[in-house]
């Protein structure tokens, strides 16, 4: 029989269909004692990492939050990965302290502001700022390393961060809190405009890995919501999956009727040559507007 696993990551939604035995175990997708080639394993690991960070980012960050790219003036760049990490941790500590300071000021200002019709808009804006700053600060980042091959700094390295961080402070304040580089590039995370996977996918291109991971997340980041998939076991037959794979892959209206409230982004389908079963993943996004772009070519992690 088949299982339907639903994953809710903020506005992003994925339904994965795959075959299982009656006791809930996945049906093997390759012959016993066979392994992926090195290239296949690298592709699998990369796709899995991309999917993981895309879902975690969308589960924890939205349009109120920032995606920034701190870098160093070449003369100030640390020369080890450990020092580069330490500099970013110091930056995040400054952001956290500033958020706490701004929250106290905003609460005090809101309490002192008269509740009159003339000041209603200002009170609403201030209340929204308090609400935003009261959220726990979260972050996720990766680091790129660059080695200068010529010029004054030949042989030295520099570092470029890709950082998601909880919003609440204005972008100018965020830029000033990074004092090691000429420019910071602080932007609001805009998944509705650029696509829910665009920035997170870029993070996995980092050439600096942390153990087995390509990125670091704060401990308070929440995982995507995955309701118990076993409750939907057996509701979809192989005949249905095959029909969907052949006839419904690009049928946005069909999927939007099935998953109401979401807009269709992409459907991925594949027939496994070893077990003869169909695997299918549908990616949706919750919005009342036109669906955002989706550029990832191989979202389904099939095995």
Secondary structure, 3 states (H helix, E strand, C coil): CEEEEEEEECCEEEEEEEEECCCCCECCCCCCCCCCCHHHHHHHHHHHHHHHHHHHHHHHCCCCCEEECCECCHHHCCCCHHHHHHHHHHHHHHHHHHHHHHHHHHHHHHHHCCCCHHHHHHHHHHHHHHHHHHCCCCEEEEEEEEECCCCCCCCCEEEEEEEEECCCCCHHHHHHCCCCCCCCCEEECCHHHHCCCHHHHHHCCCCCCECCECCEECCCCCCCECCCHHHHCCCCCHHHHHHHHHHCCCCHHHHHHHCCCCEEEEEEEEECCCCCCEEEEEEEECCCCCCCCCCCCCCCCCC
